[in-house]
């Protein structure tokens, strides 16, 4: 409890910053609802609940995006995670979240130097013949500088911004409190599973803070793509890589957004699109470990129509079972099996109140719409957008790993079309889907799955007597318990607790007044200001208790 109180005091300054930005963009009511305004006022910081005039012209998605931008690294990263939740937010919100560019002004190299030399274990001149002071790129988590090793090898230094972890830890604590309050107060917000979104964000952000984890991801993907000579992944120099610093091979190539340079170099755009998409499809369908943000900024085009992928901070993972489910979903969508599609979507969601018949009708209309088109005429982005609309309408929430998959498919489709306007991801993905489907239903694979299921059933049956014995023993000892969670109960308990505290203080204050009055009538004993000392002190404490009681009632508004 003490440490929680200490953290709350330390976070008050950051809470004030967050509340101020929210209020400027017209979310003062939300701040009031969270109780942040009162907490800040008690700390002596008075807020002016006024909205900036120029924000009136912005719609809600735009205002939220501006809020996230102004609040800094943690919230920019949060927006990027929300951009993957196409199952939760409408296209208008997703479009704004996608505008959250992780580009910030670079820090002066001199401010990075002490931390850099601490991580290296010595002066930079001991390890590098040259380090450029001007950054190649700067983001909210880290910035990149080009350097040259003593042997003449060009590398990049990715350096985490100093003091960042402390700020992010404070933001995460505040976000946890906001989510707890918002979820307890609003059934509508609970539908968006804010705790699950925050958990996903927390894991993603902590992994991204560890720059060595990015290098491990890069090496794993490099190993998976080792047979593809058209794809290049930067080599890692582990002798200088740690949590706050990673040193990677410098790749000289054409930035993915620079199509004019691609054409000038005589590269084949269609071939580049095919090779890039092929690599991502292999990561997803075969390896189950994939680059979850393959946009043009994370790709370089090299000689001989080769590609290099960089920035492996956001990674998606798919189990073999999940890959099978994805293939079954796509199979059901392309072979007019709406019941199969609906079953899979319901299995992925925890909403038990979905009207299954209405869902099947909507899925059937969706399948009819797209199954009547030739594969070359299908648009993956449109199809995914329509499917996500159905999910939102029926309050079905995708698991986090699948939201990253959907986002990756859409990003990959955009990269392919950026290179080749006639590119169609579904046409390109069809062979991979057929391959996974064939692998899934090979006799050996089916026998292996059947054997695993049989072992699971046998294990369950063998443990059943022991589990029943434990259950009966617990019941006989009275240790068998059923926990029932009642929403908002904690809020009511807090109200009762505050009321009892005020009642207790009132009783104590009244007792002090009565006791002090009696003492005042007794002659003799020590005196203060010509009055009996104990009576005077009793009145003093009673006055203080009365003032506290009045302030408590006034501030509670009840």
C-alpha positions as CSV (number, residue, x, y, z in Angstrom):
1,X,0.0,0.0,0.0
2,X,2.8,2.4,0.9
3,X,4.6,1.9,-2.5
4,X,1.3,2.4,-4.3
5,X,0.7,5.7,-2.5
6,X,4.3,6.7,-3.2
7,X,3.9,6.0,-6.9
8,X,0.6,7.9,-7.0
9,X,2.3,11.0,-5.5
10,X,5.2,10.7,-8.0
11,X,2.7,10.3,-10.9
12,X,0.7,13.4,-10.1
13,X,2.8,15.6,-12.3
14,X,2.3,13.3,-15.3
15,X,-1.4,12.9,-14.5
16,X,-1.7,16.7,-14.7
17,X,0.0,16.7,-18.1
18,X,-2.4,14.0,-19.4
19,X,-5.5,15.7,-18.0
20,X,-4.5,19.1,-19.5
21,X,-4.0,17.7,-23.0
22,X,-7.3,15.8,-22.8
23,X,-9.1,19.0,-21.7
24,X,-7.6,21.1,-24.5
25,X,-9.0,18.7,-27.0
26,X,-12.5,18.6,-25.6
27,X,-12.4,15.5,-23.3
28,X,-12.9,17.4,-20.0
29,X,-16.0,15.4,-19.2
30,X,-13.9,12.2,-19.5
31,X,-11.3,13.6,-17.2
32,X,-14.0,14.5,-14.6
33,X,-15.5,11.1,-14.9
34,X,-12.1,9.5,-14.1
35,X,-11.8,11.7,-11.0
36,X,-8.4,13.0,-12.3
37,X,-9.6,16.6,-11.9
38,X,-10.2,16.3,-8.2
39,X,-6.9,14.5,-7.6
40,X,-5.0,17.2,-9.4
41,X,-6.8,20.0,-7.6
42,X,-6.0,18.4,-4.2
43,X,-2.3,18.5,-5.3
44,X,-2.7,22.3,-5.7
45,X,-3.0,22.4,-9.5
46,X,-6.1,24.1,-10.7
47,X,-7.4,23.2,-14.2
48,X,-9.2,25.6,-16.5
49,X,-11.9,23.4,-18.1
50,X,-11.8,25.1,-21.5
51,X,-11.4,23.6,-25.0
52,X,-9.1,25.2,-27.6
53,X,-11.1,26.9,-30.3
54,X,-9.2,25.3,-33.2
55,X,-10.2,21.8,-31.9
56,X,-13.9,22.4,-32.4
57,X,-13.4,21.9,-36.1
58,X,-11.9,18.4,-35.6
59,X,-14.0,15.2,-35.3
60,X,-13.5,12.7,-32.5
61,X,-11.0,10.5,-34.2
62,X,-8.8,13.5,-35.2
63,X,-8.9,14.9,-31.6
64,X,-7.9,11.5,-30.2
65,X,-5.0,11.2,-32.6
66,X,-3.8,14.7,-31.6
67,X,-4.1,13.8,-27.9
68,X,-1.9,10.7,-28.4
69,X,0.7,12.7,-30.4
70,X,1.0,15.3,-27.7
71,X,1.3,12.8,-24.8
72,X,4.5,11.4,-26.2
73,X,6.1,8.0,-26.7
74,X,3.9,5.7,-24.6
75,X,0.7,7.1,-26.2
76,X,2.1,7.1,-29.7
77,X,2.9,3.4,-29.3
78,X,-0.6,2.9,-27.8
79,X,-2.1,4.5,-30.9
80,X,-0.1,2.2,-33.2
81,X,-1.4,-0.8,-31.3
82,X,-5.0,0.5,-31.6
83,X,-4.4,0.8,-35.3
84,X,-4.1,-3.0,-35.4
85,X,-7.5,-3.4,-33.7
86,X,-9.6,-3.3,-36.9
87,X,-12.1,-5.5,-35.1
88,X,-12.7,-2.8,-32.4
89,X,-12.6,0.5,-34.3
90,X,-14.3,1.9,-37.4
91,X,-12.2,2.8,-40.4
92,X,-12.3,6.5,-39.5
93,X,-10.4,5.8,-36.2
94,X,-8.0,3.3,-37.8
95,X,-7.1,5.9,-40.5
96,X,-6.3,8.4,-37.8
97,X,-4.3,5.9,-35.7
98,X,-2.3,5.0,-38.7
99,X,-1.2,8.7,-39.1
100,X,0.7,8.4,-35.8
101,X,4.1,8.6,-37.3
102,X,6.8,7.6,-34.8
103,X,9.0,10.5,-35.9
104,X,10.2,13.0,-33.4
105,X,13.0,15.6,-33.4
106,X,16.4,13.8,-32.7
107,X,18.2,14.4,-29.5
108,X,21.6,16.0,-29.7
109,X,24.3,13.3,-29.9
110,X,26.0,14.7,-26.9
111,X,23.0,13.9,-24.7
112,X,23.2,10.2,-25.9
113,X,26.9,9.9,-25.5
114,X,27.2,9.2,-21.8
115,X,24.7,6.3,-21.9
116,X,26.2,5.0,-25.2
117,X,29.7,4.9,-23.7
118,X,28.3,3.3,-20.5
119,X,26.7,0.5,-22.6
120,X,29.8,0.1,-24.7
121,X,32.1,-0.1,-21.7
122,X,34.4,2.6,-22.9
123,X,34.9,5.5,-25.2
124,X,33.3,5.3,-28.7
125,X,36.8,5.9,-30.2
126,X,37.9,2.5,-28.8
127,X,35.3,0.7,-30.9
128,X,34.5,2.8,-34.0
129,X,36.7,4.7,-36.4
130,X,33.8,7.1,-37.1
131,X,30.4,7.9,-35.6
132,X,28.1,10.4,-37.4
133,X,26.6,13.0,-35.0
134,X,23.6,13.6,-37.2
135,X,21.0,10.9,-36.8
136,X,19.7,8.8,-39.8
137,X,16.3,8.5,-38.1
138,X,14.7,9.4,-34.8
139,X,11.7,7.8,-33.2
140,X,10.0,8.0,-29.8
141,X,11.9,5.0,-28.4
142,X,15.3,5.3,-30.1
143,X,17.3,7.0,-32.7
144,X,19.8,5.7,-35.3
145,X,23.3,6.9,-36.1
146,X,25.6,5.6,-38.7
147,X,29.1,4.4,-37.6
148,X,32.1,2.6,-39.0
149,X,33.9,-0.2,-37.2
150,X,37.6,-0.3,-36.8
151,X,37.8,-2.8,-39.7
152,X,35.9,-0.4,-42.0
153,X,32.5,-2.1,-41.8
154,X,29.6,0.4,-41.9
155,X,27.0,-0.2,-39.1
156,X,24.1,1.5,-37.5
157,X,23.8,2.3,-33.8
158,X,20.2,2.2,-32.5
159,X,20.3,4.0,-29.2
160,X,17.4,4.1,-26.8
161,X,16.6,7.6,-25.5
162,X,17.9,8.2,-21.9
163,X,15.4,8.3,-19.1
164,X,12.6,6.7,-21.2
165,X,11.8,3.7,-19.0
166,X,10.9,5.9,-16.0
167,X,8.4,8.0,-18.1
168,X,6.9,4.9,-19.7
169,X,6.5,3.1,-16.3
170,X,4.6,6.1,-15.0
171,X,2.4,6.2,-18.1
172,X,1.6,2.5,-17.8
173,X,0.6,2.9,-14.1
174,X,-1.7,5.8,-15.0
175,X,-3.2,3.9,-18.0
176,X,-3.9,0.9,-15.7
177,X,-5.8,3.2,-13.3
178,X,-7.7,4.8,-16.2
179,X,-8.7,1.4,-17.6
180,X,-9.8,0.2,-14.2
181,X,-12.0,3.2,-13.6
182,X,-13.4,3.3,-17.2
183,X,-14.2,-0.4,-17.2
184,X,-16.0,-0.2,-13.9
185,X,-18.0,2.9,-14.9
186,X,-19.0,2.1,-18.5
187,X,-20.5,-1.2,-19.8
188,X,-19.9,0.2,-23.3
189,X,-16.2,0.5,-22.7
190,X,-16.0,-3.0,-21.3
191,X,-17.2,-4.3,-24.6
192,X,-13.8,-3.1,-26.1
193,X,-11.9,-5.3,-23.6
194,X,-9.7,-2.4,-22.5
195,X,-7.7,-4.6,-20.0
196,X,-6.8,-7.1,-22.7
197,X,-5.8,-4.2,-25.1
198,X,-3.7,-2.7,-22.3
199,X,-2.1,-6.1,-21.6
200,X,-1.2,-6.5,-25.3
201,X,0.1,-3.0,-25.4
202,X,2.1,-3.4,-22.2
203,X,3.8,-6.6,-23.6
204,X,4.5,-5.0,-26.9
205,X,6.0,-1.8,-25.4
206,X,8.2,-3.6,-23.0
207,X,9.5,-5.8,-25.7
208,X,10.2,-2.7,-27.9
209,X,12.1,-1.1,-25.0
210,X,14.5,-4.0,-25.1
211,X,16.6,-3.3,-28.2
212,X,18.3,-6.7,-27.9
213,X,14.9,-8.4,-28.3
214,X,14.5,-6.8,-31.7
215,X,17.9,-8.3,-32.7
216,X,16.8,-11.8,-31.6
217,X,13.6,-11.4,-33.7
218,X,15.8,-10.4,-36.7
219,X,18.0,-13.4,-36.4
220,X,15.1,-15.8,-36.1
221,X,13.5,-14.4,-39.2
222,X,16.8,-14.5,-41.0
223,X,17.2,-18.2,-40.1
224,X,13.7,-18.9,-41.4
225,X,14.4,-17.1,-44.7
226,X,17.9,-18.4,-45.1
227,X,16.9,-20.3,-48.3
228,X,15.5,-17.2,-49.9
229,X,18.5,-15.5,-51.5
230,X,16.3,-12.5,-52.6
231,X,15.6,-11.4,-49.0
232,X,18.3,-9.8,-46.8
233,X,18.1,-9.2,-43.0
234,X,20.7,-7.0,-41.3
235,X,23.4,-8.9,-39.4
236,X,23.7,-8.3,-35.7
237,X,26.9,-7.4,-33.8
238,X,26.2,-9.0,-30.4
239,X,29.5,-7.9,-28.8
240,X,28.0,-4.3,-28.5
241,X,24.3,-5.1,-28.3
242,X,22.3,-4.8,-25.1
243,X,18.9,-3.6,-23.8
244,X,19.6,0.1,-24.6
245,X,21.8,-0.3,-27.7
246,X,21.9,-2.5,-30.7
247,X,24.5,-2.5,-33.5
248,X,23.4,-3.8,-36.9
249,X,24.7,-4.1,-40.4
250,X,24.2,-0.9,-42.4
251,X,22.3,-1.7,-45.6
252,X,22.7,0.6,-48.5
253,X,19.6,0.5,-50.7
254,X,16.6,2.4,-52.0
255,X,14.1,3.5,-49.4
256,X,10.8,1.7,-49.9
257,X,8.8,4.9,-50.4
258,X,11.1,6.2,-53.2
259,X,9.5,4.8,-56.3
260,X,11.3,7.3,-58.5
261,X,14.6,5.9,-57.4
262,X,13.3,2.4,-58.0
263,X,12.5,3.3,-61.6
264,X,15.7,5.2,-62.1
265,X,17.7,2.1,-60.9
266,X,15.9,-0.1,-63.4
267,X,14.4,-2.4,-60.8
268,X,11.3,-4.5,-61.6
269,X,8.5,-3.3,-59.5
270,X,6.3,-6.3,-60.1
271,X,9.1,-8.7,-59.2
272,X,9.8,-6.7,-56.0
273,X,6.2,-6.9,-55.0
274,X,6.1,-10.6,-55.6
275,X,9.3,-11.3,-53.7
276,X,8.4,-9.1,-50.8
277,X,4.9,-10.6,-50.4
278,X,6.2,-14.1,-50.9
279,X,8.6,-13.6,-48.0
280,X,5.9,-12.3,-45.7
281,X,3.5,-15.1,-46.7
282,X,6.1,-17.7,-45.8
283,X,6.7,-16.0,-42.4
284,X,2.9,-16.2,-41.7
285,X,1.8,-19.4,-43.3
286,X,4.8,-21.6,-42.8
287,X,6.9,-20.2,-39.9
288,X,4.2,-18.7,-37.7
289,X,6.6,-15.9,-36.8
290,X,6.3,-12.8,-38.9
291,X,7.3,-9.1,-39.3
292,X,4.0,-7.4,-38.2
293,X,4.7,-4.0,-39.8
294,X,6.0,-4.6,-43.4
295,X,5.2,-1.1,-44.7
296,X,7.4,0.8,-47.2
297,X,9.4,2.5,-44.5
298,X,10.7,-0.8,-43.2
299,X,11.9,-2.1,-46.6
300,X,14.9,-1.3,-48.8
301,X,15.2,-2.3,-52.5
302,X,18.6,-3.6,-53.5
303,X,20.4,-4.6,-56.7
304,X,19.1,-7.6,-58.7
305,X,15.6,-6.9,-57.5
306,X,16.4,-8.0,-53.9
307,X,14.8,-6.7,-50.8
308,X,15.9,-6.0,-47.2
309,X,13.6,-5.9,-44.2
310,X,14.5,-3.8,-41.2
311,X,12.9,-2.9,-37.8
312,X,11.7,-6.1,-36.1
313,X,10.3,-4.4,-33.0
314,X,6.7,-5.5,-33.9
315,X,6.5,-9.2,-34.4
316,X,3.4,-11.5,-34.8
317,X,3.2,-15.1,-33.7
318,X,0.8,-17.8,-34.8
319,X,0.6,-21.3,-33.4
320,X,0.1,-24.3,-35.7
321,X,-3.5,-24.5,-34.5
322,X,-4.2,-20.9,-35.2
323,X,-2.7,-21.1,-38.7
324,X,-5.1,-24.0,-39.3
325,X,-8.0,-22.0,-38.1
326,X,-7.1,-19.1,-40.4
327,X,-6.8,-21.4,-43.4
328,X,-10.2,-23.0,-42.5
329,X,-11.7,-19.5,-42.3
330,X,-10.4,-18.5,-45.7
331,X,-11.5,-21.9,-47.1
332,X,-15.0,-21.3,-45.8
333,X,-15.2,-17.8,-47.2
334,X,-14.1,-18.9,-50.7
335,X,-16.2,-22.1,-50.8
336,X,-19.5,-20.6,-49.6
337,X,-19.6,-22.2,-46.1
338,X,-21.0,-19.4,-43.9
339,X,-21.8,-21.7,-41.0
340,X,-18.2,-22.8,-40.8
341,X,-17.0,-19.1,-40.9
342,X,-19.5,-18.1,-38.2
343,X,-18.3,-21.0,-36.0
344,X,-14.7,-20.0,-36.3
345,X,-15.5,-16.3,-35.5
346,X,-17.5,-17.3,-32.5
347,X,-14.8,-19.6,-31.2
348,X,-12.3,-16.7,-31.4
349,X,-14.6,-14.4,-29.4
350,X,-15.8,-14.7,-25.8
351,X,-19.1,-13.0,-26.5
352,X,-21.7,-15.7,-25.5
353,X,-24.7,-13.4,-26.3
354,X,-24.3,-13.3,-30.1
355,X,-27.4,-14.0,-32.1
356,X,-26.0,-16.9,-34.1
357,X,-28.8,-16.9,-36.7
358,X,-28.4,-13.2,-37.5
359,X,-24.6,-13.7,-37.6
360,X,-24.9,-16.6,-40.1
361,X,-27.3,-14.4,-42.3
362,X,-24.7,-11.6,-42.3
363,X,-21.8,-14.0,-43.0
364,X,-23.8,-15.6,-45.8
365,X,-24.4,-12.3,-47.4
366,X,-20.7,-11.5,-47.1
367,X,-19.7,-14.8,-48.6
368,X,-22.1,-14.4,-51.4
369,X,-20.7,-11.0,-52.2
370,X,-17.1,-12.2,-52.5
371,X,-17.5,-15.8,-53.7
372,X,-19.2,-14.6,-56.9
373,X,-16.1,-12.6,-57.9
374,X,-13.1,-14.0,-59.7
375,X,-10.0,-14.2,-57.5
376,X,-8.2,-11.5,-59.5
377,X,-11.1,-9.1,-58.9
378,X,-11.1,-9.5,-55.1
379,X,-9.7,-6.8,-52.9
380,X,-8.1,-8.1,-49.7
381,X,-8.5,-4.7,-48.0
382,X,-12.2,-4.4,-48.9
383,X,-12.9,-7.9,-47.8
384,X,-11.1,-7.6,-44.5
385,X,-12.8,-4.2,-43.9
386,X,-16.3,-5.8,-44.5
387,X,-15.5,-8.7,-42.3
388,X,-14.3,-6.5,-39.4
389,X,-17.6,-4.5,-39.8
390,X,-19.5,-7.7,-39.2
391,X,-17.4,-8.5,-36.1
392,X,-18.0,-5.0,-34.7
393,X,-21.8,-5.2,-35.4
394,X,-22.0,-8.5,-33.5
395,X,-19.6,-7.4,-30.7
396,X,-17.1,-10.1,-31.6
397,X,-13.5,-9.4,-30.6
398,X,-10.6,-11.1,-32.2
399,X,-7.6,-12.4,-30.2
400,X,-4.6,-10.2,-30.2
401,X,-2.5,-12.4,-32.4
402,X,-5.2,-12.4,-35.1
403,X,-5.5,-8.6,-35.0
404,X,-1.8,-8.3,-35.8
405,X,-2.3,-10.9,-38.6
406,X,-5.2,-8.9,-40.2
407,X,-3.2,-5.7,-39.9
408,X,-0.1,-7.4,-41.5
409,X,-2.2,-8.6,-44.4
410,X,-3.6,-5.2,-45.0
411,X,-0.2,-3.5,-44.7
412,X,1.4,-6.2,-47.0
413,X,-1.4,-5.6,-49.6
414,X,-0.7,-1.8,-49.4
415,X,3.0,-2.4,-50.0
416,X,2.3,-4.6,-53.0
417,X,-0.1,-2.1,-54.6
418,X,2.4,0.7,-53.8
419,X,4.9,-1.1,-56.1
420,X,2.4,-2.5,-58.6
421,X,-1.1,-1.0,-58.8
422,X,-2.4,-4.3,-60.4
423,X,-1.0,-6.4,-57.5
424,X,-3.6,-8.7,-55.8
425,X,-2.6,-10.3,-52.5
426,X,-5.3,-12.9,-52.6
427,X,-4.1,-14.2,-56.0
428,X,-0.6,-14.4,-54.7
429,X,-1.6,-16.0,-51.4
430,X,-3.8,-18.7,-53.0
431,X,-0.8,-21.2,-53.5
432,X,0.3,-20.7,-49.9
433,X,-3.2,-21.3,-48.6
434,X,-3.6,-24.5,-50.8
435,X,-0.2,-25.7,-49.6
436,X,-1.1,-25.2,-45.9
437,X,-4.5,-26.9,-46.5
438,X,-2.8,-29.8,-48.2
439,X,-0.3,-30.1,-45.4
440,X,-3.1,-30.0,-42.8
441,X,-5.0,-32.9,-44.4
442,X,-2.1,-35.1,-45.2
443,X,-2.7,-38.6,-43.7
444,X,0.4,-38.2,-41.6
445,X,-0.6,-34.8,-40.3
446,X,-4.2,-36.0,-39.5
447,X,-2.8,-39.1,-37.7
448,X,-0.4,-36.9,-35.7
449,X,-3.3,-34.6,-34.6
450,X,-5.5,-37.6,-33.8
451,X,-2.7,-39.1,-31.7
452,X,-2.2,-35.9,-29.8
453,X,-5.9,-35.6,-29.1
454,X,-6.0,-39.2,-28.0
455,X,-3.1,-38.6,-25.6
456,X,-4.9,-35.6,-24.2
457,X,-8.1,-37.5,-23.6
458,X,-6.2,-40.4,-22.1
459,X,-4.3,-37.9,-19.8
460,X,-7.7,-36.4,-18.8
461,X,-9.2,-39.7,-18.0
462,X,-6.2,-41.0,-16.1
463,X,-6.3,-37.8,-13.9
464,X,-10.1,-37.8,-13.4
465,X,-10.2,-40.1,-10.3
466,X,-7.5,-38.0,-8.6
467,X,-9.2,-34.7,-9.5
468,X,-12.5,-36.0,-8.2
469,X,-10.9,-37.2,-5.0
470,X,-9.4,-33.7,-4.5
471,X,-12.7,-32.1,-5.2
472,X,-14.6,-34.3,-2.7
473,X,-11.9,-33.9,0.0
474,X,-12.0,-30.2,-0.4
475,X,-15.8,-30.3,-0.1
476,X,-15.7,-32.4,3.1
477,X,-13.2,-30.0,4.7
478,X,-15.3,-27.0,3.8
479,X,-12.6,-25.7,1.5
480,X,-14.7,-25.8,-1.6
481,X,-15.4,-22.3,-2.6
482,X,-17.2,-20.5,-5.4
483,X,-16.0,-17.0,-6.1
484,X,-18.6,-14.6,-7.5
485,X,-17.5,-11.2,-8.8
486,X,-20.1,-8.5,-8.8
487,X,-19.2,-5.5,-11.1
488,X,-19.0,-2.1,-9.4
489,X,-19.0,-3.8,-6.0
490,X,-15.6,-2.4,-5.2
491,X,-16.9,1.1,-6.0
492,X,-19.7,0.7,-3.5
493,X,-17.4,-0.7,-0.9
494,X,-15.2,2.4,-1.3
495,X,-18.2,4.7,-0.8
496,X,-19.2,2.8,2.3
497,X,-15.6,2.9,3.6
498,X,-15.5,6.7,3.2
499,X,-18.8,7.1,4.8
500,X,-17.8,5.0,7.8
501,X,-14.5,7.0,8.1
502,X,-16.4,10.3,8.2
503,X,-18.9,8.8,10.7
504,X,-16.0,7.6,13.0
505,X,-14.3,11.0,12.8
506,X,-17.6,12.6,13.7
507,X,-18.1,10.4,16.7
508,X,-14.5,11.0,17.9
509,X,-14.9,14.8,17.4
510,X,-18.1,14.8,19.4
511,X,-16.5,12.7,22.2
512,X,-13.6,15.2,22.3
513,X,-15.9,18.1,22.6
514,X,-17.9,16.5,25.4
515,X,-14.8,15.3,27.3
516,X,-13.1,18.6,27.0
517,X,-16.2,20.4,28.3
518,X,-16.2,18.2,31.3
519,X,-12.4,18.8,31.9
520,X,-13.0,22.6,31.6
521,X,-15.2,22.5,34.7
522,X,-12.6,20.7,36.9
523,X,-10.2,23.0,38.8
524,X,-6.5,22.4,39.2
525,X,-4.0,20.7,37.0
526,X,-1.7,22.2,34.3
527,X,-3.0,25.2,32.3
528,X,-2.5,26.7,28.9
529,X,-3.5,30.4,28.2
530,X,-5.3,30.3,31.6
531,X,-7.4,27.2,30.6
532,X,-7.1,23.6,31.7
533,X,-4.4,22.2,29.4
534,X,-6.1,18.9,28.6
535,X,-9.4,20.6,27.9
536,X,-7.7,23.1,25.6
537,X,-5.9,20.3,23.6
538,X,-9.2,18.4,23.4
539,X,-10.9,21.4,21.9
540,X,-8.0,21.9,19.5
541,X,-8.1,18.3,18.2
542,X,-11.9,18.5,18.0
543,X,-11.6,21.6,15.8
544,X,-9.1,20.0,13.5
545,X,-11.3,16.9,13.3
546,X,-14.4,19.0,12.5
547,X,-12.5,20.9,9.8
548,X,-11.3,17.7,8.2
549,X,-14.8,16.3,8.3
550,X,-16.3,19.4,6.6
551,X,-13.6,19.4,3.9
552,X,-14.1,15.7,3.3
553,X,-17.9,16.1,2.8
554,X,-17.5,19.2,0.6
555,X,-14.9,17.6,-1.7
556,X,-16.9,14.4,-2.1
557,X,-19.8,16.4,-3.4
558,X,-22.2,14.2,-1.4
